[in-house]
Amino acid sequence: MKLFAFAGQGFRQILILACSAFLYASCASYHERYGVDVSKPTADTVASVRPKHTFFLVGDAGNSDQEQAKFGLDLLKQRLEQTHTTATLLFLGDNIYPAGMPPENKRERALANEKLDNQISLAKSFKGKTVFIPGNHDWYYGLAGLKREADYVTEKLGKKSFLPKKGCAIDDIEIGDDVALILIDSQWFITDWDLHPNINDDCLIKSREDFLTELESLINKNQTKITIIALHHPLVSNGIHGAGNHVSH
């Protein structure tokens, strides 16, 4: 499914292409979604738009060893190979099913590596930037598992390819003069911190209040830009995946 969204109104037209071949039916959307104040673009409008930046958004790709997922990845790879450098490939979490990155001595580790490698391979023929963010499944081995996954991706793709770094709450990237990207680990925000006593040891942000202050600061800093905020859980959902009503699944 292709989702063409336009940030703003008239809006210095930034094109977002979302590839959702990996989404479960319970959290997938099969139609284009537009803000209440945005007119639905026609085919002619879309064709005439020259985007400042293109985002490829991939969610729930953690079963990328399965044939249906591989088919979707192959289709996306073909599209990426035709894309210029002003583009970002963004994996939106749940990158390894069912439980994130196991330790090296676990028999599940080889399959976890394969699942990540299938996603990472897309970056090899892609001229733009690739970034992974975590979802709840990436946290199921705790902070140690999350760091193992981050280290694995970073070793393959380089710095700033798995964000926020160090299992922290929030990070940001300047995409260009007119576009900014804020990346949030939504599982950090909603998880039970008593289960992860060392969760904020390496982070400047130590509380949810500090997080909200930092988010406000980043939004203010980029107020003259088109600002994309990326996180795993939807803020509003009719199902169980909304951040506001999510406990665990």
Residue pairs with C-beta under 8 A, 6 or more apart in sequence:
1 18
1 19
1 20
1 21
1 28
1 29
1 30
2 17
2 18
2 19
2 32
3 16
3 17
3 18
3 20
3 29
3 32
3 33
3 57
4 15
4 16
4 17
4 32
4 41
4 46
5 15
5 16
5 18
5 32
5 33
5 34
6 13
6 14
6 15
6 34
6 38
6 41
6 49
7 14
7 16
7 226
7 228
8 14
8 226
9 37
9 38
11 226
12 52
12 178
12 226
13 49
13 50
13 51
13 52
14 51
14 52
14 53
14 55
14 179
14 226
15 46
15 49
15 51
15 53
15 54
15 55
16 54
16 55
16 57
16 228
17 54
17 55
17 56
17 57
17 79
18 55
18 56
18 57
19 56
19 57
19 58
19 72
19 75
19 76
19 79
20 28
20 29
20 57
20 58
20 59
21 68
21 69
21 71
21 72
21 73
21 75
21 76
22 58
22 59
22 60
22 61
22 62
22 63
22 64
22 69
22 72
23 29
23 59
23 60
24 60
26 239
26 240
26 241
27 59
27 60
27 234
27 237
27 239
27 241
32 40
34 40
41 49
51 86
52 86
52 176
52 178
52 179
52 226
53 86
53 87
53 88
53 175
53 176
53 179
54 83
54 86
54 87
54 88
54 128
55 87
55 88
55 90
55 228
56 76
56 79
56 80
56 83
56 87
56 88
56 89
56 90
57 90
57 92
57 230
58 76
58 89
58 90
58 91
58 92
58 119
59 91
59 92
59 93
59 94
59 232
60 92
60 93
60 94
60 135
61 69
61 73
61 91
61 94
61 95
61 115
61 119
62 94
62 95
62 96
62 97
62 98
62 115
62 137
63 69
63 97
63 115
64 70
64 73
64 115
64 118
64 119
65 111
65 114
65 115
65 118
69 118
70 118
73 118
73 119
73 122
76 122
77 121
77 122
77 125
80 87
80 89
80 122
80 125
80 126
80 128
81 125
81 126
83 126
83 127
83 128
84 127
84 128
85 127
85 128
86 128
86 176
87 126
87 127
87 128
87 129
88 128
88 129
88 130
88 131
88 175
88 181
89 122
89 123
89 126
89 128
89 129
89 130
89 131
90 130
90 131
90 133
90 181
90 230
91 119
91 130
91 131
91 132
91 133
92 133
92 135
92 230
92 231
92 232
93 132
93 133
93 134
93 135
93 136
93 137
93 138
93 186
93 187
93 231
93 232
94 135
94 136
94 137
94 138
94 232
95 115
95 116
95 119
95 132
95 134
95 135
95 137
95 138
95 149
96 112
96 115
96 116
96 137
96 138
96 149
97 115
97 137
98 137
98 140
99 108
99 137
99 140
99 141
99 145
100 112
100 137
100 138
100 139
100 140
100 141
100 145
100 146
100 149
101 109
101 112
101 116
101 138
101 141
101 145
101 146
101 148
101 149
101 152
102 108
102 109
102 112
102 141
102 145
102 148
103 109
103 141
103 144
103 148
113 152
116 149
116 152
116 153
117 156
119 132
120 130
120 153
120 156
120 157
122 130
123 130
123 157
129 173
130 157
130 161
131 160
131 161
131 162
131 163
131 173
131 181
131 183
132 149
132 153
132 161
132 162
132 163
133 162
133 163
133 164
133 183
133 184
133 185
133 230
133 231
133 232
134 146
134 149
134 162
134 185
134 187
134 232
135 186
135 187
135 232
135 233
136 187
136 191
136 232
136 233
136 246
136 248
136 249
138 145
138 146
138 149
138 187
139 145
139 146
139 187
139 191
141 148
142 195
142 196
143 167
143 196
143 198
143 199
146 167
147 166
147 167
149 162
150 162
150 165
150 166
150 167
153 161
153 162
154 161
154 162
160 173
163 171
163 173
163 183
164 170
164 171
164 183
164 184
164 185
164 188
165 171
166 202
166 203
167 185
167 188
167 199
167 202
167 203
168 185
168 188
168 200
168 202
168 203
168 204
168 205
169 184
169 185
169 188
169 189
169 203
169 205
169 211
169 214
170 182
170 183
170 184
170 185
170 205
170 211
170 214
170 215
170 218
171 182
171 183
172 180
172 181
172 182
172 183
172 218
172 222
173 180
173 181
173 183
174 180
174 181
175 181
175 228
177 225
178 225
178 226
179 225
179 226
179 227
179 228
180 218
180 221
180 222
180 225
180 226
180 227
180 228
181 227
181 228
181 230
182 215
182 218
182 219
182 222
182 227
182 228
182 229
182 230
183 230
183 231
184 215
184 229
184 230
184 231
185 231
185 232
186 231
186 232
186 233
186 243
187 232
187 233
188 199
189 208
189 211
189 243
190 233
190 243
190 246
190 247
191 199
193 199
193 200
200 206
204 210
205 211
205 214
219 227
231 243
233 241
233 242
233 243
233 246
234 241
234 242
234 243
235 242
235 243
235 244
236 242
236 244
237 245
240 246
240 249
241 249
